Amino acid sequence: MSPALVRRVEQIYAKTIANAKQSTQMGLDGTSYIFSTSNGACGLAWSPDPKSQNGRLVELLQHLEKHAGLSTQIGLQRSEKSVAELLRTMERD
């Protein structure tokens, strides 16, 4: 990834964790996600709504996980574009 995109990912990731709000959402099952930063900030999400701030954070990490497994130039370019689009969405939210 380009250094500029990496910086945006780091900034938005940290900002999303810092701006997290407690939710009263309840359910019977789901997946728990734990987020942390190198400076000790952390957060927890349990089966977040995909359109919520936490849901977008999960989506970002899933995009980054897929990106790490890519090896072709075209795949990497498409992945960077997809990450950049998601970051724009997260900045608007």
Buried (B, 14 or more C-beta within 10 A) or exposed (E): BEEEBEEBBEEBBBBBBEEBEEBEEEEEEEEEBEBEEEEEBEBEBBBBEEEBBBBBBBBBBEBBEEBEEBEEEEEEEEBBEEBBEBBEEBEEE
